[in-house]
Amino acid sequence: MEDAHIAIPHLHGWPDTAVFGVMDGHGGEEVACFCEQHLPEEIARHSSDDVPGALANAFHKMDELLADPRSLQELRALSRQKSGPKASEASLMIPHFMGCTAVLCCISKDTITVANAGDCRAVLCRTGRAIDLSEDHKPQVPNEHARIQRAGGCVMEQRCLAGSLYRVNGDLSLSRAIGDLRYKQNSRLSPQDQIICSTPDIRSFTRKPEDEFLLLACDGVWDVLSSQQAVDLVRPFISGMLDGTLRPSAVAEELLDICISPDLTRTHGIGGDNMTLMIIPFRNGVPGPRSIFASSASTTMGPRARPARIGTDSRCRGVPFPQPAMAPGSWSKHARL
């Protein structure tokens, strides 16, 4: 499992502000775990009067810290591989060859500010309608493709049974990430102009009384479900989460169970990625962070079943997906709920 997440109801020094985030690691879990530890404190170092600036600076600061040789010992300590052959491999890993995508949301009484670098996604449910609060950063997106080429990189198409994958220099299937320092070595370019950059897109949204909940998830979920499908699956259970009769974590687990492929051969690898989902329900009206709570659940395929973490492109959707063991309509009858 290479993912990590952040759930802070009250960010230190920022009045009435909650912070939630999902980090999807690749090449190892260390960079994602490093961000889990350090992103909140870096955000809190800045004034809450400039939320976008604080978020952008914090994302860039992660790369600065990772480039510091003094961080290597901490990265190795964050490895979950404590014994066996994988442990020796982890001890040699450096942030030039590992990284993570990240989506973070700062939620105050009046606004939701989203910072995204990579292909995690934040989705708001407003009166049943899914609203994407972030854009997936894929190499084939025109402005991403152009930046990669200007920086001296290339985007290569890889044909697969489910469609096409697009990879930066034939490697990463995403165009923005924290870490992956081997793609950030051009001293003539600013951080936001590198082949792979950690510069987040930052968007602010005014909260409305009809806002019902927020979903944060890594690309493993969005490879299987559209934003609207995920909202439709979660929405019937929001009232139960708010009145305490349902555990949000149980609802998150059920949605992840639906996303996991029962047969990777039939789904061409889709549904076999690491997956992390966070559900943040809002109470009626436009409350402050004290009326917000979140739950996350993570899952990963076993080492024999899980394919290489190559990611997938949205064009690979539409592959016939096997009927899940538990249909969404039967969730309310399940014992765990």
Secondary structure, DSSP 4 states (H G I P E B T S, - for coil): --EEEEEESS-TTSTT-EEEEEEEEES-SHHHHHHHHHHHHHHHTS-TT-HHHHHHHHHHHHHHHHHSGGGHHHHHHT-S--SSHHHHHHHH--TTS-EEEEEEEEE-SSEEEEEEESS-EEEEEETTEEEE-S----TTSHHHHHHHHHTT--EEEEEETTEEEEEETTTBS-SB-EE-GGG---TTS-GGGSSSB-PPEEEEEE--TTEEEEEEE-HHHHTTS-HHHHHHHHGGGHHHHHHTSS-HHHHHHHHHHHHS-S-TTTTTTTT-S-EEEEEEEB-SSS--GGGB--EEEEE---TTTPPP-----GGGTT---PPPSS-GGGGGGSTT-
